[in-house]
């Protein structure tokens, strides 16, 4: 009899522990803020797949999460947003950016009277990815400006101001001298260019969003801190098909480098954003679509709009394999798989240059394509549209 009681207690304790773990994991997946459309009734909401915390009570601007509707577990901020409509993108765009200051991408040894010596900047602690903004208190405009200021120096000691992880720092550096002047011992970059895909255009604010991920330097993998930039009309001229272990690529051509269609003013974890000079509306999507926040998105069938040849943007079928929990903006919100036979035949799946292609489900914009899995070219990641709208300044 005693053994039976012990067994029952053991089984009950195990079940309680399992349910507690499931509940804890479910809570960890619920963000601190949930966005909903004003048109949605919010007296109660299902924001978790856990049956223990269904039908959460909505109290003004908060969602009260309770275990079995009785025991308080967590309070989540509810942010109501006016019904938003966006024109979906899907067309390729040219991107040209200039950095604030100059980005450190490499080191160079110096040949001086003592022989070859280590880069003075490296020796003093300057790291790859740092952004040099000033020398001796004077702002650096670009790479040529940096070289000119170094060549004009009369003293080997300089004060260098730079950004590291968005924090301004400074150092005193003793330069080395070659035959033709002082040297800092750095390789730097002040601009970048490429193609990507437009995600959306918000006509009311003339704001655009593209890429769904930041533009980073290829050598340092650090995001560019932009001074200015332009979005340009572009055209796809060829496609390198993606294969296992070898990502594919769209190759494009800028149609008019002198006249931009928009200015770029933000480069964030959720993409690039700015203000359009004209309405950026495609023929295939000449009517705006509503958006769906992450609590409305479901796993299963969806579509993307993207451009892979001269015929322009087209709809292609995909599947949302998994929705991933995120508490802050990031380009890996959902796992997606290309299922469209035509797109698989042309590209092998997701290729470089398709980043930003809008994801559509139930005739609503829910996100954008961001990355491909190198060993599975038909599988990749997408970002929730609300992250892009937040960084764009369209929602708070």
Residue pairs with C-beta under 8 A, 6 or more apart in sequence:
19 52
22 50
22 52
23 50
23 52
23 53
23 67
23 73
26 48
26 49
26 50
26 52
26 53
27 48
27 53
27 65
27 73
27 74
28 325
29 48
29 325
30 47
30 48
30 65
30 74
30 76
30 325
31 76
31 294
31 325
31 326
31 327
32 76
32 77
32 327
33 76
33 77
33 78
33 79
34 45
34 47
34 63
34 76
34 77
34 78
34 79
34 293
34 295
35 79
35 80
35 81
35 293
35 294
35 295
35 386
35 395
36 42
36 45
36 78
36 79
36 80
36 81
36 293
36 295
37 80
37 81
37 82
37 83
37 84
37 290
37 293
38 80
38 81
38 82
38 83
39 83
42 58
42 78
42 80
43 58
44 55
44 56
44 57
44 58
45 55
45 56
45 58
45 63
45 295
46 54
46 55
46 56
47 56
47 63
47 65
47 76
47 295
48 54
48 56
48 65
52 67
52 68
53 65
53 66
53 67
53 73
55 69
56 63
56 64
56 65
56 66
57 63
57 64
57 66
57 69
58 64
58 78
60 78
61 77
61 78
61 79
61 80
62 75
62 76
62 77
62 78
63 75
63 76
63 77
63 78
64 72
64 75
65 72
65 73
65 74
65 75
65 76
66 72
66 73
67 73
79 395
79 396
81 293
81 395
83 290
84 202
84 290
84 291
84 389
84 394
84 395
85 288
85 289
85 290
85 291
86 200
86 201
86 202
86 288
86 289
86 291
86 365
87 200
87 201
87 202
87 203
87 280
87 281
87 282
87 285
87 286
87 287
87 288
87 289
88 199
88 200
88 282
88 285
88 289
88 305
88 358
88 360
88 365
89 197
89 198
89 199
89 200
89 201
89 208
89 210
89 280
89 282
89 285
89 305
89 313
89 356
89 357
89 358
90 197
90 198
90 282
90 284
90 285
90 304
90 305
90 306
90 307
90 313
90 314
90 357
90 358
91 197
91 198
91 282
91 307
91 312
91 313
92 195
92 196
92 197
92 198
92 234
92 235
92 236
92 250
92 252
92 307
92 353
93 195
93 196
93 197
93 198
93 210
93 231
93 232
93 233
93 234
93 261
94 193
94 194
94 195
94 231
94 232
94 233
94 234
94 252
94 254
94 255
94 257
95 192
95 193
95 194
95 195
95 196
95 210
95 211
95 215
95 229
95 230
95 231
95 232
95 264
95 272
96 191
96 192
96 193
96 229
96 230
96 232
96 257
96 260
97 191
97 192
97 193
97 215
97 224
97 226
97 228
97 229
97 264
97 267
98 142
98 190
98 191
98 226
98 227
98 228
98 229
99 131
99 189
99 190
99 191
99 192
99 224
99 225
99 226
99 227
100 131
100 133
100 163
100 225
100 226
100 227
101 131
101 132
101 133
101 134
101 139
101 140
101 162
101 163
101 190
101 225
101 227
102 131
102 132
102 140
102 142
102 143
102 146
102 188
102 189
102 190
103 129
103 130
103 131
103 188
103 189
103 190
103 217
103 220
103 222
103 224
103 225
104 121
104 126
104 127
104 128
104 129
104 130
104 131
104 132
104 162
104 186
104 187
104 188
104 220
105 128
105 187
105 188
105 189
105 217
105 219
105 220
106 128
106 186
106 187
106 219
107 118
107 119
107 121
107 122
107 128
107 185
107 186
107 187
108 119
108 183
108 185
108 186
108 187
109 116
109 117
109 118
109 119
109 185
110 116
110 117
110 118
110 119
110 120
110 176
110 178
110 183
110 185
111 178
112 176
112 177
112 178
113 177
117 176
118 185
119 184
119 185
119 186
120 173
120 174
120 175
120 176
120 183
120 184
120 185
121 160
121 173
121 184
121 185
121 186
122 185
122 186
124 171
124 172
124 173
124 174
125 171
126 132
126 160
126 162
126 171
126 173
126 186
127 164
128 219
128 220
128 222
129 164
129 217
129 220
129 221
129 222
130 162
130 163
130 164
131 162
131 163
131 164
131 225
132 140
132 146
132 160
132 161
132 162
132 186
132 188
133 139
133 140
133 161
133 162
133 163
133 168
134 140
134 159
134 160
134 161
135 146
135 149
135 150
135 158
135 159
135 160
135 161
136 149
136 158
136 159
137 159
137 161
138 149
140 146
140 149
142 190
142 191
143 188
143 189
143 190
146 184
146 188
150 175
150 181
150 182
150 183
150 184
151 181
151 182
153 175
153 181
153 182
156 174
156 175
156 176
156 177
156 182
157 172
157 173
157 174
157 175
158 172
158 173
158 175
159 170
159 171
159 172
159 173
160 170
160 171
160 172
160 173
161 168
161 169
161 170
162 168
162 169
162 170
162 171
163 169
163 225
166 225
173 184
175 182
175 183
175 184
176 182
176 183
176 185
177 183
189 217
189 219
192 215
192 217
192 224
193 254
194 215
194 353
195 234
195 236
195 250
195 252
195 353
196 210
196 211
196 272
196 353
196 355
196 356
197 210
197 211
197 306
197 307
197 353
197 354
197 355
197 356
197 357
197 368
197 369
198 208
198 209
198 210
198 231
198 280
198 356
199 208
199 209
199 210
199 211
199 212
199 271
199 356
199 357
199 358
199 368
199 385
199 388
200 208
200 209
200 358
200 365
200 385
200 388
201 207
201 208
201 276
201 279
201 280
201 281
202 208
202 392
202 394
203 279
203 281
203 288
205 275
205 393
205 394
206 275
206 276
207 273
207 274
207 275
207 276
207 392
207 393
207 394
208 231
208 262
208 273
208 274
208 275
208 276
208 280
209 270
209 271
209 272
209 273
209 356
209 368
209 388
209 389
209 391
209 392
210 231
210 271
210 272
210 273
210 356
211 271
211 272
211 355
211 356
211 368
211 370
212 270
212 271
212 331
212 355
212 356
212 367
212 368
212 369
212 370
212 382
212 383
212 388
213 269
213 270
213 271
213 331
213 355
213 370
213 371
213 383
214 223
214 224
214 267
214 268
214 269
214 271
214 272
214 331
215 223
215 224
215 267
215 272
216 222
216 223
216 224
217 223
217 224
223 267
223 268
223 269
224 267
225 267
226 264
226 265
226 266
226 267
228 263
228 264
228 265
229 263
229 264
229 265
229 267
229 272
229 274
230 260
230 262
230 263
230 264
231 260
231 261
231 262
231 263
231 264
231 274
231 276
232 254
232 255
232 256
232 257
232 259
232 260
232 261
233 254
233 255
233 256
233 261
234 252
234 253
234 254
234 255
235 252
235 253
235 255
235 310
236 250
236 251
236 252
236 307
236 308
236 309
236 310
236 353
237 251
237 252
237 253
238 250
238 251
239 248
239 249
239 250
239 251
239 308
239 309
239 346
239 347
239 351
240 248
240 249
240 250
240 251
240 351
241 248
241 346
241 347
241 348
241 351
242 248
242 347
242 348
242 349
242 350
242 351
242 372
242 377
243 348
243 377
244 374
244 375
244 376
244 377
245 374
245 375
246 374
247 351
247 352
247 372
247 374
247 377
248 347
248 348
248 349
248 350
248 351
248 352
248 372
248 377
249 351
249 352
249 353
250 307
250 308
250 351
250 352
250 353
250 354
251 353
252 353
260 277
261 276
261 277
261 278
261 280
262 274
262 275
262 276
262 277
262 280
263 274
263 275
263 277
264 272
264 273
264 274
265 273
265 274
265 275
266 272
266 273
266 274
266 391
266 392
268 329
268 391
269 329
269 330
269 331
269 387
269 391
270 329
270 330
270 331
270 383
270 387
270 388
270 390
270 391
271 331
271 356
271 368
271 383
271 388
271 391
273 388
273 391
273 392
273 393
282 305
282 312
282 313
283 312
284 305
284 312
284 313
284 314
284 315
285 305
285 313
289 360
289 363
289 364
289 365
290 363
290 364
290 365
291 364
291 365
291 366
291 385
291 386
291 389
292 361
292 362
292 364
292 365
292 366
292 385
293 384
293 385
293 386
294 323
294 333
294 366
294 384
294 386
296 364
296 366
297 320
297 323
297 334
297 361
297 366
297 367
297 384
298 320
298 323
298 361
299 320
299 321
299 322
299 323
300 319
300 320
301 317
301 318
301 319
301 320
301 361
302 317
302 318
302 319
302 320
302 336
302 359
302 360
302 361
302 366
303 315
303 316
303 317
303 318
303 359
303 360
303 361
304 315
304 316
304 318
304 336
304 338
304 354
304 357
304 358
304 359
304 360
304 369
305 313
305 314
305 315
305 316
305 357
305 358
305 360
306 313
306 314
306 316
306 343
306 354
306 357
306 369
307 313
307 314
308 314
308 343
308 346
308 347
308 351
308 354
309 346
315 360
316 338
316 340
316 342
316 343
317 338
317 339
317 340
317 343
318 336
318 337
318 338
318 339
318 340
318 359
319 336
319 337
319 339
320 334
320 335
320 336
320 359
320 361
320 382
321 334
321 335
321 336
321 337
321 379
322 334
322 335
323 333
323 334
324 332
324 333
324 334
324 335
326 332
326 333
326 384
326 387
329 383
329 387
329 390
329 391
330 383
330 387
331 370
331 371
331 381
331 383
332 370
332 371
332 381
332 383
333 367
333 381
333 382
333 383
333 384
333 387
334 359
334 367
334 381
334 382
334 383
334 384
335 379
335 380
335 381
335 382
336 359
336 369
336 379
336 380
336 381
336 382
337 378
337 379
338 344
338 349
338 350
338 378
338 379
343 349
344 378
347 354
347 377
348 377
348 378
349 372
349 376
349 377
349 378
349 379
349 380
350 369
350 371
350 372
350 377
350 378
350 379
350 380
351 372
351 377
352 372
354 369
355 368
355 369
355 370
355 371
356 368
356 369
356 370
357 368
357 369
358 365
358 367
358 368
358 385
359 365
359 366
359 367
359 368
359 369
359 382
359 385
360 366
365 385
366 384
366 385
367 382
367 383
367 384
367 385
367 388
368 382
368 383
368 385
368 388
369 380
369 381
369 382
370 380
370 381
370 382
370 383
371 380
371 381
372 379
372 380
373 379
373 380
386 395
389 395
390 396
